[in-house]
Amino acid sequence: MADGVVIAAGGGCCCLFVIFVVVMLFMSFQKVEQANWALRYNWWSESVVEEPITQAGVHYVGVGNYLITFPATNKYCYFRNFDSSFTPDKDDVFMQPITVRTNDGLKVQLEMEFVYKLQMANLYYLYMLVGDSSYRNTMVHLAQGVITERATAFSAQAFYGDRGDVATDFQASLTKELAKNLYIDVQSFQLQPAHFPDAYAAAIVETQEMKQDIQVAEQENKTKVIQKQTELFNAKQLANQIVIRAEGDAQQTLLANQAEVAQFTYRQQVLAEGYAKALQFFAGPYGGGQDAVPNFLEYMKIEALKAHNNSMKTLKLTPVA
């Protein structure tokens, strides 16, 4: 009976040992998700392996060891006033807006957000610096310090009218500091409209309205100038047309008068030559000599009578004695 108890106890110990070995072997394998990177922590030496695990899947880490995971994708850091409906991702950072002072002493509240990503090659140094999750708090403090310090380089007007230049400066400074001190790369940066004190905001609105009024007045003035220029151009065109038409009419009248004078001159010349030949005929041997002029005048009367329209007027001829 004693032998049976010993055999049973031995069998139980063997079963327990087998189960223990199986459990330990099972725990020696851990999975890295697709969106994660990991560092291997050695429990026996209480140290972290410097080379990161970047391939997703199941990896052998050894008995007692485990993985320290980090996000491998882009994450967001918000400094915004969101309503209760907004729910950030578990790896995103959600903070209140940053209050800064401009170089002219005005207190301004800034809302912004930036996209960041951990540097894969420097995961070991990040872990040794701040641990596996404290980097978020450290990143927030660094970001707040950088923004607060860089804001003093700009006037309040710059945050209203030149926000693009301010955002570019903020992004450059933030990228440099986070990469240098926390092994984090800034992928993009967006600066939202600033919140000014009420009095300053009211002055901005009034100034903007005045600028709009000035722009409207300038546009109306330009429109009127264009209208008057158009009217002047049309008037000049009309005047040119009148001048051209008048010159054309004058030239036509001149040519018509010249033609009429030329015709009249030619007609009178022909008539004069004809009269001269007729007078010469009557003065010749066939015309009667000294009676050439009376005969010629009598001939002219006859010709006039022949050319006259008898239906219009009746002429009385006096017989020649």
C-alpha positions in Angstrom: 0.0 0.0 0.0 2.8 2.3 0.8 4.4 1.6 -2.6 1.1 2.5 -4.2 1.0 5.8 -2.4 4.5 6.6 -3.5 3.8 5.7 -7.1 0.6 7.9 -7.0 2.5 10.8 -5.5 5.3 10.4 -8.0 2.8 10.3 -10.8 1.1 13.4 -9.5 4.4 15.3 -9.3 5.2 14.3 -12.9 1.8 15.6 -14.1 2.3 18.8 -12.2 5.8 19.2 -13.7 4.5 18.6 -17.2 1.7 21.1 -16.7 4.2 23.6 -15.3 6.5 23.1 -18.2 3.7 23.5 -20.7 2.4 26.7 -19.0 5.9 28.2 -18.9 6.5 27.3 -22.5 3.1 28.9 -23.4 4.0 32.0 -21.5 7.3 32.2 -23.3 5.5 33.2 -26.5 3.8 36.6 -26.8 2.1 38.3 -29.6 2.9 41.7 -31.1 -0.1 43.4 -32.8 0.1 44.9 -36.2 -0.1 48.5 -34.9 2.6 48.0 -32.2 6.3 47.8 -31.7 7.8 46.1 -28.7 10.9 45.8 -26.5 11.8 42.5 -24.8 12.1 42.7 -21.0 14.4 40.1 -19.4 13.0 39.2 -16.0 16.0 37.2 -14.9 18.5 40.0 -15.6 16.0 42.9 -15.0 17.1 44.5 -18.2 15.6 45.5 -21.6 16.9 44.2 -24.9 18.0 47.2 -27.0 16.8 45.8 -30.4 13.1 46.5 -30.9 10.6 44.0 -32.3 8.9 45.6 -35.3 7.3 42.6 -37.0 3.7 41.7 -36.0 3.1 38.1 -34.9 4.0 35.6 -32.2 7.5 35.9 -30.8 9.5 33.8 -28.3 10.6 36.0 -25.4 11.8 33.3 -22.9 10.5 32.0 -19.6 9.6 34.8 -17.2 10.2 37.5 -19.8 7.6 39.8 -21.4 7.1 42.5 -24.0 6.8 46.2 -23.5 4.7 47.6 -26.4 4.6 51.0 -28.0 2.3 52.4 -30.8 3.8 52.0 -34.2 1.3 54.4 -36.0 0.6 58.1 -36.0 -1.0 59.4 -32.8 -2.6 62.8 -31.9 -1.9 65.3 -29.2 -4.8 67.7 -28.7 -4.8 71.0 -26.9 -8.5 71.8 -27.6 -11.9 72.6 -26.1 -13.9 69.6 -27.2 -17.4 68.8 -26.1 -18.4 65.6 -24.3 -19.1 63.8 -27.5 -15.5 63.7 -28.5 -13.6 60.5 -27.5 -9.9 60.4 -28.2 -8.0 57.2 -28.9 -6.4 55.4 -26.0 -3.0 56.3 -27.2 -3.9 60.0 -28.1 -3.3 62.8 -25.7 -6.2 65.2 -24.9 -5.4 68.4 -23.0 -6.9 71.8 -22.5 -5.8 74.9 -24.6 -2.5 76.5 -23.7 -2.5 80.0 -22.3 0.4 82.1 -23.5 1.5 85.8 -23.6 2.4 87.6 -26.7 5.4 89.9 -27.0 3.1 92.9 -26.4 1.9 91.3 -23.1 -1.6 90.2 -24.2 -2.8 86.9 -22.7 -4.0 84.6 -25.4 -5.5 81.1 -25.3 -4.3 78.8 -28.1 -6.0 75.7 -29.4 -3.9 73.3 -31.5 -3.2 69.7 -32.4 -0.2 67.8 -33.8 0.4 64.3 -35.1 3.4 62.5 -33.7 5.1 59.2 -34.1 7.7 57.4 -32.0 11.1 56.8 -33.5 11.4 53.1 -34.0 15.2 53.0 -33.8 15.2 54.9 -30.5 12.5 53.0 -28.5 15.1 51.6 -26.1 16.4 55.1 -25.3 12.9 56.4 -24.9 12.0 53.6 -22.5 15.2 54.2 -20.5 14.4 57.9 -20.3 10.7 57.9 -19.3 9.5 54.4 -19.2 6.8 52.7 -21.3 3.9 55.2 -20.9 5.3 58.4 -19.2 6.5 59.7 -22.5 3.0 61.2 -23.1 3.2 63.4 -20.0 6.7 64.4 -20.8 5.7 65.2 -24.3 2.8 67.4 -23.1 5.1 69.4 -20.8 7.7 69.8 -23.5 5.1 71.0 -26.0 3.6 73.4 -23.5 7.0 74.9 -22.8 8.0 75.2 -26.4 4.6 76.9 -27.4 4.7 79.2 -24.4 8.3 80.3 -25.1 7.8 80.7 -28.9 4.6 82.7 -28.4 6.6 85.5 -26.9 8.2 86.1 -30.3 4.9 87.2 -31.9 2.5 90.0 -31.4 -1.2 89.6 -30.8 -1.9 90.8 -34.3 0.2 88.0 -35.7 -2.0 85.4 -34.0 -5.0 87.0 -35.7 -3.7 88.0 -39.1 -0.5 85.9 -39.7 -1.5 82.6 -38.1 0.2 80.6 -40.8 3.6 82.1 -40.0 3.1 81.4 -36.3 2.0 77.8 -37.0 5.1 77.2 -39.1 7.4 78.5 -36.4 5.6 76.5 -33.7 5.9 73.3 -35.8 9.6 73.8 -36.5 10.4 74.4 -32.8 8.3 71.6 -31.6 9.7 69.1 -34.1 13.3 70.0 -33.1 12.7 69.7 -29.3 10.7 66.5 -29.4 13.1 64.8 -31.7 16.1 65.8 -29.7 14.8 65.3 -26.2 12.1 62.6 -26.5 12.8 60.7 -29.7 9.4 61.7 -31.1 8.8 62.9 -34.7 6.1 65.5 -35.4 4.3 64.6 -38.6 2.0 67.6 -38.9 0.8 70.6 -36.9 -2.4 72.7 -36.9 -3.0 75.9 -35.1 -6.6 76.9 -34.5 -7.9 80.5 -34.2 -6.7 82.1 -31.0 -9.0 83.2 -28.2 -8.4 86.8 -27.2 -9.7 88.8 -24.2 -13.2 90.2 -24.8 -12.1 93.8 -25.2 -9.4 92.9 -27.7 -11.8 90.6 -29.6 -14.4 93.4 -29.8 -11.7 95.8 -31.1 -10.7 93.2 -33.7 -14.3 92.9 -34.8 -14.7 96.7 -35.1 -11.4 97.0 -37.0 -12.4 94.2 -39.3 -15.8 95.9 -40.0 -14.0 99.2 -40.7 -11.6 97.4 -43.1 -14.6 95.9 -44.9 -16.2 99.3 -45.1 -13.0 100.8 -46.6 -12.8 97.9 -49.0 -16.4 98.4 -50.1 -15.8 102.2 -50.5 -12.6 101.5 -52.5 -14.4 99.0 -54.7 -17.3 101.5 -55.3 -14.8 104.2 -56.2 -13.0 101.8 -58.6 -16.4 101.0 -60.2 -17.3 104.6 -60.6 -13.9 105.4 -62.1 -14.3 102.5 -64.6 -17.8 103.8 -65.4 -16.6 107.3 -66.1 -13.6 106.0 -68.1 -16.0 104.0 -70.1 -18.3 107.0 -70.7 -15.3 109.1 -71.7 -14.1 106.4 -74.1 -17.6 106.2 -75.6 -17.7 110.0 -76.0 -14.3 110.1 -77.7 -15.4 107.3 -80.0 -18.6 109.1 -80.8 -16.7 112.4 -81.4 -14.2 110.5 -83.7 -17.1 109.1 -85.6 -18.7 112.5 -86.0 -15.4 114.0 -87.2 -14.9 111.2 -89.6 -18.5 111.5 -90.9 -18.2 115.3 -91.2 -14.8 115.0 -93.0 -16.4 112.4 -95.3 -19.4 114.7 -96.0 -17.1 117.7 -96.6 -14.9 115.7 -99.0 -18.0 114.5 -100.8 -19.4 118.0 -101.1 -16.0 119.3 -102.3 -15.7 116.6 -104.9 -19.3 117.2 -106.1 -18.7 121.0 -106.3 -15.5 120.5 -108.2 -17.2 118.2 -110.6 -20.1 120.6 -111.1 -17.7 123.5 -111.6 -15.7 121.4 -114.1 -18.9 120.5 -116.0 -20.1 124.1 -116.0 -16.8 125.4 -117.2 -16.6 122.8 -119.9 -20.2 123.5 -121.0 -19.6 127.3 -121.1 -16.3 126.7 -123.0 -18.1 124.5 -125.6 -20.9 127.1 -125.9 -18.5 129.9 -126.3 -16.6 128.0 -129.0 -19.9 127.3 -130.7 -21.0 130.9 -130.5 -17.7 132.0 -131.8 -17.9 129.7 -134.8 -21.5 130.8 -135.5 -20.6 134.5 -135.3 -17.7 133.8 -137.6 -20.1 132.1 -140.1 -22.5 135.0 -140.2 -19.6 137.4 -140.6 -18.4 135.5 -143.7 -19.4 135.7 -147.3 -22.5 133.6 -146.5 -23.8 135.6 -143.6 -24.4 139.0 -145.0 -21.3 140.9 -143.9 -22.3 143.9 -141.8 -25.6 142.3 -140.8 -23.7 139.4 -139.2 -24.5 140.4 -135.6 -28.3 140.9 -136.1 -28.4 137.8 -138.1 -26.6 135.9 -135.4 -29.0 137.2 -132.7 -32.0 136.2 -134.8 -30.4 132.8 -135.1 -30.1 132.6 -131.3 -33.8 133.4 -130.9 -34.8 130.7 -133.3 -32.6 128.2 -131.6 -34.1 129.2 -128.2 -37.5 128.9 -129.6 -36.8 125.4 -130.9 -35.4 124.3 -127.5 -38.2 125.8 -125.5 -41.2 123.7 -124.3 -44.2 125.2 -126.1 -46.6 124.0 -123.4 -45.1 126.2 -120.8 -45.0 129.7 -122.3 -45.9 131.6 -125.5 -43.4 134.0 -127.1 -44.2 136.9 -129.4 -41.7 137.5 -132.2 -41.3 140.9 -133.9 -40.9 140.7 -137.7 -37.6 141.9 -139.1 -38.1 145.1 -141.1 
